[in-house]
């Protein structure tokens, strides 16, 4: 649709139907409203509908369909691929729907579709409870959950989607459906890992678990060249580690802050970040091998509030930076793979970029009651390739670095990607088939049932069967 085709009378009709706000191209807040976390995303929708509740979402979906506008959905706006913003479309913005209600007796949290990780932690930790989410507090929980959700509690309590008990969804037909184990159970199954393909998720209900108020965090930095031997040792240790320990090995650059020694600030390092969420008295011994992989540059490990642990990496991911992340699963860290990662770590075009080796397993390997669309549960390792940079003129070099490494790693794995780290989804259906495996055909059937016209296609799109 061209701009001239959007009649001001029609827009006024939408404004009269919602309690939220409609932001068009002529509004002074338009550029702010269309911006998302990833600075690479620079799309110009026709308008942004900042919804106040499910009724606004129903009205916005119906109106956009009447106008023939593409529809995209923004939750927390933290998605790397930037699918929240449809070019020349209508953005259904849930960011004002971030409420969190905790039921302490049932150990559940009811969460708005625009809530962020930090919103949930703030409310649940007041009662010593938590649900598995990510590792950056500004992450939108809806998008995170819909494609799985890996974080510091994954090995202990499973994926974010495994802890999703129910959801409210506005369908393409304008219905508000409740999905749980008893009602629309096929939709709940699909939402547990199948992405934003099935409607607008206006609220989510999570299972909560006793966690905190403190956990033990491993934050140990080693010289970069220690990674050649430390990475295989990390993988071997985590293969048999208790489920209460989740850890990531990172080829990275040391922060420009104390207590990192001044001569190491900004220098390439091999780091380990881990969370022990088990019994506090067992923490020191349980994590000790991760702190002794080599002679450390600095060891900042210790007890801290869980809320603080979830914010440790926030400074590294500011709004507006340029991000391009890919991922793949691996079965092992053999010598050739470690050499490959070491070589690419040394050739990072941006010191802000990193290669992250997530140790998986534990509770992640268990399906939730009723199952889930998330398929890749058995792989012990997830490799995240984070190209992060600030200069738009450096796009080509940084994209090439990530894509070249992804290409070489993909030759060692045929299990697709963790779809929250899928770049821009350039591989299309090939990537989805590899990532969902045997679940892909069933997902297409669920898509046909709830969105047969593929209205919700501004995502990693699963076409109807």
N, C-alpha and C positions, 0 to 999 in steps of 0.2 A: 504493500500500500504506500502511495505517495502522501506527503504531508497535506497537500491540497484536498485530498479526499476525506480528511478527518474534519467533520463539521463541528463548529463551536457549539452548536445547539445540542449535538450528541454528547459532547463532553459535559456540558451543563446538566444533561440528564443523568449522567453517571454521578456527578458531584451531588446531585439531589438525592441519590440512593444510598450514599455511604456516610458513615460518621467520621471516617478517616480523612485523608487529604489526597487530592489529585494534583500531581506536579507535571505540568506540560513543558514543552520546549521553551516557551516564553517566560516561564517563571524564574525569578532570580535564584531560586534554590535548585534549579534543574541539574546543573553540573554536579552539585554535591549529592543529589538524590540518585543520579545514575552511576556514581562512582562506587566501586567495590574495592576490597582489600588489595587485590592484585593490580598493580599499576600498569600492567600490559593490556588490561581490558579497557578499551576506549570505544564503547558502542553508544549509539544514539537512539534510544527507544522513543516512541511517540509520546509516551507518558509513563509515569510511575504512580501506582495506586498504593499509598501507605495505609494499609488496612488496620482497623481497630479490633476486628473480631471476625468470626466465621461468616457472619451475615455480609460484611463488606466483601469478603472473598467470593462468596456466591454471586453477589451483584457484579463484581469486577470480571469474573470469568464469563458470565452471561453477556455482559456488555462487550467485552473484547471479541467474543465469538460473533456477535451481531455485526461488529465492525470489520470482521475478517482480519483482525490483528493477530500476529503470532503472540503467544503467551509464554512468559518466563516467570520463575518463582525465585524470590530472594528470601532466604532465611536470615542467617547471620552475616551473609555476604563475604564469607572467608574462603570460598571455594577457589582452588587454584585455576581451574579451567574457565572460570568466569561465566558459566552458563546461566547465572542469575539475570543477565542482561541480554534481551533479545533485540537485535538491530531492527529498528522501525516497528517495534512491537509494544506490548503492554507488560510492564513489570509489576507483578503482584508482590508487593513488599510487605513482609511479615515482621520487620524489625521492631515494630512497636508492640508486637504480641510476644513479649518476653517474660511473661509472668511465670512464677514457679510456686506451686502449692505442695507442701510436704504432708503426707499422712504418716505420722510416726508409728501409729499402731499397726498399720498394714505394711509399713516400710515401702512406700511408693512415693513417687513425685510426679505430679501432673505439670507439664511444661508446655508453654506456648511455642508455636512454630518458629518464632524469631529469637528464642532464648539462646544465649551463648553459654559455653562451658562454665565460665566464671559465675554466671547467674545461678546455675544449679549448685555448684560447690558452696557458694555463699549461704544458700538456704539449707542445704542438706547437712553441712558440717556443723551447723548450730546444734544438731542432734546426734553428732558422731556417726553420720551416715554418708554414703556416697554410692554413685553408680559409675561403671567404667566409661570413661570418655577419652578425650585426646590429651595432648600435652601443652597446648597453648590456650590460655583462658579466654581469648577473644574468638575462638572457633565457634561457629554456629552448630548447635547440636543436632538439628534436623538433618542437614546435609551430611554431617559426619556419620550419623547413625544409619542413614539410608544406604550408604555404601560400606557399612561394616563398623568402623570405629575402633582403631587401635590406640592404646595409650598405656599409662603406667600401671593399670590394674588388669590388663588383658589376660596375662597368664594365671592370675589369681581368680578372676571373676568372669572372664569371657569378653567378647566384643560388646560394643555399645548396642548393636542390634540384637544380641542375645538377651539383653536385659530390657528390651522393648516389650512391654506387656500389652499395650493397646495404642491405638491412634485414631484421631478423627481426621477424615479426608474429604475434601470437596472434590467431587468428580467433574469430569468434563460436561456432564449433563446437569450440573448444578445441584446434585444431591449432597447432603452432609452425611457420610457413612461413618459408623463406628466399627473399627476392626479389632477384634480380640480373638481368643481361642474358640469362642462360641459363636460369634457373629462375624461374617465375612472373613473367616479364618484364612482363606486363600489370599486375601489382600494383605493380611498381617504377615503371612509367609513371604510375600513378595516385597513388602516394605523392609523386611529384615535382610537388607543387603542388595535389593534390586534397584535402588536409586529412586529418582523423582519422577518416574515414568507413569504413575498411576493416578495422580491427582495432586491437589495442594494439601499438604499435611499441616493442619492448623494447630494440632496439639498432639503430644506424645506422653505416654505414661511409662515410667521406668521402675524397675525393681531396684530397691536400695539395700545396701549391705553395711554392717558395722565396719567402719574404716576411720582411723584417726582417733582423736584430732591431730595426732602427729604420726609421721612415717619416717623411715630412715632413707635418706637420699644419698646415693653414690654420685659424686661429681669429681672425677679424677682425670687430670690431664697428663699425658705422657708426650715425650718428643715424637715428632711425626714418624721418624724412622723406626720407632719401637713397634709400629703397627704391623710390620712384616711378620714378627713372631707373636705379638700380642693378640692379633685378630684370630688366628687359629686357636690359641689358648682360650680366648673369650668364647668362641663357638663351642669348644669341647666342654668347657665348664657349664655353660648355659644349657647344654643338651640334657644334663642331669640335675640341674638346679631345682630347688623347691619352687612350687607354683607361686608362692608368695613373692618371688623375686622376678621383676621385669627389668630388662636392661637393653640399652642401645649402645653400640660402638660407633664412633663418629670420627671420620676424617674431617677436620674442621680448622678454624683459625681461633686462637686463644682470644678471649675478650680483652678489651682495653680497660680493664678495671682491676683494682685490688680485690682479692689477695693474689691474683696472678702476678708473679714477679715482672717488673718493668721490662726486662730484657726479653721476656717471652710474649708480651702483649702484642697481639696482631700476627704472631708467628704461627706457622702450620703446626698442628698438634694431632695426636691420636687421643681421643677422649672416650670415657665411658660414663654414661648417665644411667642410673638405675634406681628403682624404688623397691624397698622392702616394705610390704604391707602386712606382714605377719606379726607375731608376738614381738614386742619391743626388746625383750631380754635376749632374743635370738639374733637380733639384727647384726651386730658387730661380726660375729663369727660367720653368719650366712653370706655376707657380702665381701668378706675379707679377700678372697681370690681376685675379685674385680679391682681391688685397690692395690694389688701387688703383681700386676701383669708385667711391670718393668719398674724402673726408678721414676717416680712421678715428677713432673714439673711442679705441680701443686695438687694437693688433695683437699677439696672443700667439702668432703662428705660429712654427714651428721644428721641428727634428728631435726625435724622442722615441721611446722604445721602443714597438713596436706594441702590447704588452700595456697600456701606459699610455694609448695613443690609444683603445683599446677601452673604457677606463674613464672617459673624460673626462666623459661625460654621466650617469654613475651617480648623482651627488648630486641630479640634477633629477627622479629617478624613484624615490623611496623607497617601500618597502612601506607599504600602508595609505592612500596618497593616493587620491583619487577621479579616475578616468580614463574618458574617453569619446573615442575616436578614430575619425574617418571618413577616407575617401580617395577620390580619383578621378584618372584619367589625363587629361592634356591634350596637345594637339598643338602648342600655341604659347602664348607669353605676349604676347598682343596688348594694346593700350592699355586696353581696357575690362576685361580680366581683371586687369591690374595695379592698376587703380583699385579694383576690387572687393576684391581681397586687402588693399589698403592701408586701405580703409574698415573692413573687418572686423577687421583688426589693431588699429585705433584703438579699436574698441568691445569688445575682449575683457573679459568680466566678471571674469576672474581674471588677475592678472599672471603666473601660472604657465603659462598657456596659450600656444600658439604655432601659427603656420601655417608648414609646412615645404614647401619646393619642392625635390624631389629631381631632380637631373639624371640621367636614365637613358641607355640606349644601350650602345655598346661590346659587350663579350662577352655581355651579357644577351640580345642579339638572336640569339644562336646556340643552337640546340637541342642538348642533350647527346646522346650516342650512345644511340639507342633512344627518343629523344623524351621529352616530359613533358606532364603535364596543365596546367601553367602556360601560360596563353594570351596574356597581354597583354605581348608582347615588343617591339613596335614603337614604342609611345608614348615620346616623348623626355622626358616630364615626369610626375612623380607628385606630387600635392598631398596632403599629410598635414595633417589638421585635428585638433590635439591640444587638447582641453578637459581641463585639469588643475586641480584645486582641492582644498581641504581641508575646507571647511565643508559638512556635509550639508544645511544649510538653503539652500545656494546651488545645489542640483542643478538646479532648473528653469531658472534663468538660463543656466547653463553648457551644459546640454543643448540649449536653444533656440538659443544662439549657434552651436554646431557644426552642428546640423541645418539651420538657416537658410542658413548658408554652403554646406553640402553641397548643399542643394537648388538654390541658384543656380549652383553650379559644375556640377552634373549636367546642367543645361540645355545646357552646352557640350560634354558628353562622353556617349557612349553605351557606353563600354567597361567599365562596372562599376567594381570597386574592387580594390585590393590587399587581399586578404582577411585579412591580419594586422591591418589597420586598418579593420574593418568595423562599428564601433559594436557593437551587440548583434545584428547581422544581422536587423534588424527587417523588411527588405524580403523576406526569405525566398527562395523559388525565383527570383523576379524578379532579385534581386541575383546569384545564382549563375549563372543563364543568361547574364547580361550579362558576368560576370567570366570565365567559362570559354569562352564563345563556342561554336565548333564542337566543342570537346572535351566539352561537357556530356553529350551523349547517350552517348558512349563511357564516361564516368565512371559513368553510371547502370548500364550493362551490367556494368562491373567490380564495382560495388556489389552487383548481383544475384548475381554469382558467389561473392563472398567473404562477403557479409553479407545474404542474401536476406530475412531477417526484420527488417532495420534495427535490430539490437541496439545498434549504435553510432550513436546519433542525438543524443547530447548534444554537438553541434558545429554548424558551419555545414552542415546536413544535406543530403546528396544522397540522395534516395529511390531504392530499387531500380527498375530499368526494369519 
